[in-house]
């Protein structure tokens, strides 16, 4: 799996983070999330409690993010954690102007082919100073557990038996490996004829 981390100024200094993440329907948006009501020591460290049911959010009530940015999503990407209504999106952590949150996502995931991707609008939540706060450590464990679990690729056995008779592979070109199980591997193939 792939874990992509970004922050409020990820578009500066020629960063190509969005060039990678947009392949999966995820864009790291410019702006720093501010929450003066619900924060960890400073308003640019919002506490996030709006989590959608997913294995990544299992047993998590709140997480703390540190100068994070919101994410813009397109299918197939899906959100797991969202901003609270009282959040603001500012140009920087110390900016005086900004806009009200529309409950933008801050953590997203996607299953892409036979792989998985998680994107978080924060680069510091797993550092030594921050990982022990709130449920950040549990979030990290859940993410790594989910990313490392194999994607099961449903493939009807009767179809492959009809199309690729056992032991007769010389008429087919293998294009890519799309999944594997305990005792098998599934390939995408094309007839050479």
Number of C-alpha atoms within 10 A of each C-alpha: 18 14 14 19 19 23 24 25 19 22 16 9 7 7 10 11 15 18 11 12 19 15 10 22 19 29 21 28 22 20 25 27 32 31 22 15 12 19 17 18 9 15 20 25 22 25 21 21 16 17 20 14 12 12 13 25 20 13 12 17 12 18 24 24 29 25 24 33 31 27 25 18 20 12 9 12 20 19 21 21 23 21 25 19 13 14 24 23 26 22 18 20 20 11 12 8 10 15 12 13 19 14 16 21 22 24 23 23 26 19 16 14 11 14 17 19 20 26 24 25 28 24 18 18 25 16 11 9 9 17 19 14 16 18 17 20 18 18 22 16 12 19 19 16 13 18 20 13 11 14 19 12 14 8 10 8 8 8 9 12 10 9 13 14 9 9 6 9 12 9 12 15 14 14 10 10 13 15 19 15 11 5 5 8 11 15 14 12 16 12 12 9 6
